[in-house]
Amino acid sequence: MPRKPIYPITLALLLALSSSTVQAGIECEEHYDIQKMKSCAVNAYESVKKELDQTYGYVADSLNWKQKRTLKTTQDLWEQYRDAYCDFATADMKAQTLRYPGNEHSSAAYEYDRHDCLERLTLSRIAILNRYLDNLDI
């Protein structure tokens, strides 16, 4: 079944959203207060999550019911992978926060690293879905 074309205005919107979220990640590292860095990373991740939902919707709209079911299964598995990978990547930081429960600095650093990881993997998933929309992925 042929895929629906992605219109220039939609592509421009997706590119604008992508560049703004990448910029948000850069701005987070410019803060010198770990609490502000954490808050920035959480907001950046929430922003790319919305972008992912929108891109996923564009892909789903171009599919028949059987393909949509497969896409949903794939997306659910990808979300499990993303969460498990970020758990793995930040396990040492999490252990440190559990070892020193009153230390707000280590807790905020863990939250910053975790949300930064979630944001980066989500951006890569958006890129994969966009490649599908552009007929570049098989």
N, C-alpha and C positions, 0 to 999 in steps of 0.2 A: 504494500500500500504506500503510495507516495506521501511524503511528509509535506505539511503545510509550509509555505515559505515564511521566513521571518522578515518582517517588514523593516525598512530602514529606521523608522522612528522607534520601533521596539528595540532594535539593535543599539541605537544611540542611547536609549534609556538604560539598557543593561550595562553598556560600557560606562556610562556616567555613574551608575550605582557601584560598579566594581571599583572604579578609581577612587570613589569617595570612601569606600570601606578600607581600601588599602591605605589611603591617607590617614584614616582614623587610627589604624594600627601603628603607623609611624608616630603620630602625635602622642600616643600613650607612652612611648619610650622617652619622650621629651619631658615628662613630668619628673620632678625630683622627690615627690612624696609617694610612697608605695601605696597608700590608700587611694590617691588620685589615679595612679597607674592601674590599680585593680578596677576601680569604677570605670575608667576609660575602656579597659579591655572587655569588661562585661557589656558595656554599651556597644562596642564595636562588634562583638559576637552577636548580640541581639539584632543588630542591623544586618549582618550577613545572613543570619537565620531567616529574616524576612525576605531577603533577596533570593535565598535558596528556595523558599516556599513558592515565590513568584515564578522562578525559572522552572521548578518542578511542574507547576501548573501549566506553563507553556508547553512543556514536553508532553504532559498527560493529555492536553487538548489535541495534540496531533496524532494520538494513537487510537486504535480500536480497543474494545473492552478487554480482549485477551492480552494485548500488549500492555494495557494499563495495569492489569493484575500483575504481570511480570515486573513492570516498572516499580510498582508498590513493594513487591517482595524484595527487589534489588535495593530500593531506597531504605527499607527497614533494616536489611542486612548491613548496608553502608553505615547507617546511624549507629548500629551496634558496634561495628568496627571502629568508627570515629571515637565513640565514648571509651571503648576498651583501650584503644591506642593512647588516648590522652590520659587515661588512668595509669597506664604503663609509663608513659613519658614523664609524668609528674609524681610517681610513687614515692621517690625519695623526699620530695618537698612535703608531700602529705604526711609521711612518717614523721618528719621533723615537727610538723604542726601538732601531731598527736603526742609526741614526746614532750613538747613544751606548750600545753594547751592555752596558757595565758599570754603567749607571745603573739601580739597582734601583727607584728612585722612579718613573721614567718607565715602566718595565716593569710595575710594579704598577698604576700609573694606567691604562695601556692595558688590562690585564686587568680592572680594575674597570669601566671604560667599556664594554668589549666584553660582559662578562657582564650589566651593567645593561641594555644594549640587547637582548641575547638574552632577558632576563627580561621586559622590557616588551612585546616583540613576542609572546612566548609567552603572556603574560597576555591580550593582545588576541585571540589565536587561541582560547584557552579560552573567552573571552566569545562568540566567533562560534559555536563548537561548542555552547555552552550555549543560545544563541538558537535554533539548529537543534533542539535537544532540546525546547525550550519551544514549538516550532512558530511562532516569530516570524520565522524567516528562510525565504525562498522558495527 
